[in-house]
Amino acid sequence: MILTHWREIIFGIFCFVTLIQVIYYLGFFSRLAFYKPTPKPHNEQRPVSVIICARDEADNIVKNLPGVLVQSYPTSHEVIMVNDNSSDDTKYLLEELRKTFKNLTPLQLNQEAKLMAGKKFPLSMGIRTARYETLLLTDADCVPASEHWMQLMQDGYNPETEIVLGYGAYHKHNTLLNKLIRFETFHSALQYLSYALAGVPYMGVGRNLSYKKNVFLSNKGFASINHLPGGDDDLFINKVANKKNTSIVIDADAHTLSEAKKTWEEWYAQKNRHYSTAKYYRGKHKFLLGLYSATQFLFYPFAILAIVFFNWWMALAVFAVKLILQAFIYFKSMKNLNESDLFPMFLFFDLWMCVYYLLFAPSLFKKEKKTWN
């Protein structure tokens, strides 16, 4: 009986896969597409400690740190630059900058932490050194998109908020690799920002992230993930975020910008490191992310099978429903995240994601390395 109706079964699977995708776009991703922050009668201004960790990042410090130091923020703030065992000129650069910018606090580390992998030790030291309750994190290779970054990220707080998720974008260049990296970054943000709006926050990115110092201390810092090289941003947020204490900020002036990898090899190595932590997410997050990825991967193969072996116009009709909805959500979301130039290629990028999943699925099962830089 099954063999007799195999064509109908293929079409049925295609319809089911499409339905799951439509549910994700309507139930989750539409939240980011139509997101409008609640207007506030006045800006939130509280003392802020910006924390940046660096190892052998002298060139990036010269390019990017001044953008953090000249923020237009009248309330008390400090910039803690944790120099983690650098062998370049980082120490001397920070000493010179300190002469001009009194709010810069260099923190020199000269010893490796044997029991804390990755950059968790330098970040922990920076957090514990911070004078203020509100922390704002970024990386040495990032520069704020505007002088209002600090202010806008603080506007994400309300009385219940303990965590504010921002967007870490990349500088735009007219190369295929740059566009693919920026689309993957957008696609990740589409998920973690939309899930946060739906009350299911599961990660943030260390390039642009704010949370309260008490959240870090009351959860014993990175104690539960000290043995892992990554996870100082996504796994920590996965552990402490909930629907009440998390908000997002997506204003283009609140983004941070960094240079994307210039070679395919560098990008592949970077993504392998990032995805090695996903296996440690909470079960419900792994289920939601896994179901979306699986159905996104299966959509095109079953679309082709349904068109060829079942009824081409019915299959194309189902295909069109998902494609039109997806295009609309992408257009609105890309506009919100200042990535509109990617939209004309969205169908190519969507097809590319099938290859992307094949490339990086093995990362979920690889053993982690012990370095962070």
N, C-alpha and C positions, 0 to 999 in steps of 0.2 A: 504493500500500500504506500509506504514512504517513497520507494523508488518510483512508483507511478506518478506521484505528485511532487517530484523533486523541484520542478520549476516553480510551483506555487510556494514551496518551502523557502526557496531562495528569495522570492519576492517578499514573503512574510518576514524573513530575517532582516531584509533590507528596510522594510517599513518599521520594524521594531527598533533597529539601530537608529534610524532617522528620528523616531519618536523620542528616544532617549536624548539625542542631541538637541532636539527642539525644547525639551523640558529644561535642559541646562541653560539654553539661551534665554528662554522666557523666565525661568525661575531664579537664575543666578546672574548671568551676564548682563541682562537688561538693567540690573540695579546700578551698575557702573555707567552704562550708556546714558541713563536718565538721571544720574546723580546730580543733585544741586545742594551744596552745603547750606545749612540753616544760617541765615544772616544773624550776626551778633550785634548788639547795640554798641559794643566797644571791643577793641582788640584785647586779647588776653596777653598780659605781660607779667612774667614771673622770672625770677633769676634762673639762668640756664647754664649748664655745664656742657660744652661741646667736647666730645672725646674722639680722638683720631689716633689710630695705631699705625706705626710705620716701621718697616725694616728695609734699609737700603733704598729709601724713596726720595733721595735728595732732589732729583730732577722734578718729581711730582710736587714736592713741597714748594719749590721755587714757583711752579706754575699755578698751583691750586690753593695753597694755604692763605695767601693774601685775600682771596675771595671770601674766606671764612672770617678772617680777622677784621674786615671792613664792613661787616654787616650793620645795617641800620636798625639798631635795637637799643633803645635808651635805658632799659632796665639792666641791672647788674648781670654780667655774663663773663664766663671764662672759657678759654680754649685750651684744653689739655692735650698736648701732643706727646704720646707715649713712644719714645725711641727705643725700640726693642732690639738691642744688640746689633745696631747697624755698624757696618764696617766702612761706610762711605762718609761724606761730609755732613750728614744729617745733624750731628751734634753742634757743629760750628754754625750751620745755617740757623738753627733754632736760637743759638746764643745771640746772633746778630739781629734776628727778628725781634727777640725779646727786648732789645734796646728801644725799639720803636713802638711795639705793641705791648703795653703793660698787662693786657688781659691774657697774654699767652703764657702758659705754664708748661715748660718742657719737663717731662718725666723720664729720666734716663734709667734704663734697665740694662744691667751688665751681666746678668746670669740667666741661664735657661731654666725653665720650669720642667722638671723631670716627669711630673705626674699630671701635667695639663697639656694636652696636645693642641696644636694649632695656635690661634691668636687669643685664646681664652685667658691666658695668664696676663698678657699686657693689657687686654681690655678690662679684666677684673681689677688690675692695679689702678687703671685710669678711673674706673667707677668709684673705687674706694677712696681715691684721692679727691674726687669731686666735692666741691663745697656746697653745691646746690642740689635740691631734690629732683629737679627736672633735668633729664639727660637728653642730649641730642647727638646721635652717632652718625658718622660718615667715615669714608676712607681717604687715604692720602692721595689716591689717584682721582678723586672727585672734587669738583668745584660747584658751589651753589649756582643755580641758574640766574639768580638775582641777589641784590642786597637785602631783599625782604624774606629770604628763605627762613631765617630763624624766627621771625615774627609769624609768618604764615604757618609754620609747623606748630607753633604754640597756640595758634587759633584753633587747632584741632582738639584742644582739651576742653572738657566741661567738668562739672563737679565729680562725675563718676569715672571719667576717663583716666586710665593709667598708661595706655599704650597708644601711640599715633603712628600709623603706617604711611610712609611716603613713597614716592616713585623715584627710582634711580635710573635715569635715562642715559643714553650715549650720544656723543657728538655725531652729527649727521655727515656722512660722506657718500659720494656717488659710486659706491662699489657694491657688488652683489653680496659679499661677505658682510659688510656693514649693515646692509638692509636685512639680511637674514638674522643677524644677531639682534638688531633692534626689533624685528618682528617677534622673535622668541622672547625677548624681554617684555614686549607689550603683551604677548599671549600669557606669560606667567603672571603679569600684573592684572590682566583681565580676570584671572582666576583668584588670586589671593585678595585683591581689593573687593571683588564682587562677593566672595565668600564672607569677608569681614562685614560687608553691608547686610548680608543675609543672616548675620549672627553666628557664623561658623568660621571665625578667624583661624588660620592655620600656619601662617608664616609672615615674616617681613624680610626686608633686605637691609643689610648692614650699611649700604651706601646712603640710606636715608631713612632713619628710624629714630623714634623718640619714646622713652618710657621713664617712669619714676624710679628713682634710686631705691625706694623702699620695696618695689616689686622685685628688684634684683636681690636685695639683702634678705627679704622674707622668704624667698624661694631658694636660699643658699646658693645664689649665683649659678654657676655652671656645674655644680657638684655632680648632678646626675648624668652629665654628658662630657665630663672631663677627659674621658678616655678616647673621645672622638676628635679628629683634627678639625672638622667643620661643625656647623650647627650653632655657632655663637649668635647667629641672628635667627635663622628659620626654626631650629629645634628649640631654642629658648622661648621664642614667641609661641610655638606650638604647645609648649608646656604651660605658659602662664596666661595666654590670651583667652578671653571669653566674650560672649555677646554684649555684656554690659560694660566692660572696661576698655574696649578697643574702638578707635575711630580711624578715619582716613583723611588725608589731605592730598588733593590732586591738582591744585592750582599750578599752572606752568611755572610761575615764579618760585614755587616751593620745591621744584625738582632739583636733583643734583645731576651733574653731567660728568661723564668720564669717557676716556677713549676706549673704543672696542678693540678687541684683538685684531691684529693685522694679518695673521696667517691662519689657515685652517687648522694647522697642528696645534697652535696655541689655544685656539678656541675650543677644540675638541678636548684638550687636557683640562681646560677650565671647567667645562660642562661636566666632565666625568667626576671632578671633585665635588661639584655642587650637588649632583644627583646621588652621590654616595650616602647622603644623610636622609634621603626620603624614606628609606625603609624603617626609620625610627619614628615616623609620625604616628599620631594616634590612629587607632583602627578606623574610626569613622572618616577621618581625613584621607587615609589610604584608599578606602572604598570609594569615596566621592571622586578623588583624583583618578583612580584606576579605571572606574567605569567610564568616565568622560574620555580618557585617553584611548581606551579600548574601542569605544564606539566611534571615536573620531578616526582611528586607524582603519576600522572595518568598513566605514561608510563608502569609500570609493571602490574597493574591490567588489562589494555586493551591489553597488550601483551598476557597475559594468556587467556583472553577471545577470542582474535583473533585466537590463536593457537588451542583452544579447539573447538570453534564453527564455525570458518570460514575455513581457509586453512592453515594447520600447516606449510607447507614449505614456503608459501608466507609470513606468519607472521614472521617466523624465519629469512627470508631474510631481511625484514625490520628491525627486531631486531638487526641483525648482523651489518647492516650499521651504526646504531647509536652506537653500542657497540665498534666497531673497531675505529671509529672516536673518541669516548670518551676516549678509552684506550690510543690512541696516544697523545691526548691533555693532559690528566692527566700525562702521563709519562714525557712529556717535561716540563710541569708546575711544577710537583713535583721535578724534577731535578733542575729547576731554583730556587726553594724555599728550597732546601736542605731537602726535605721530601721523597726522593726516596724509603726509606724502607717501605713506606705505599703502594706502587704501587701493590705488589702482592695480596693485599686484596681489590683492588679498587672496584670489583664487589660486595663484601660483604658490603663495605661502602656505595655504591650506593643504595643497597637494604635497608640498615639501615636508609638512609635519609627519606624513607617513614614513618618509625616509628618516626623519629626525628620530622618531620612536625606535626604529630599527637600529639606529646608531647608538642610542644612549640607554636603551633598556638593559643591556648587560651591566651598566654602571650600578644598578640597584643591587647587584650581587657581588660586586668587587670588594675586596678588603681595602680599607681606607689607608692613605698615606699619613705620615705623622707631621708634615709641615704645612704652614699656612701661606707662605709667600711664594 
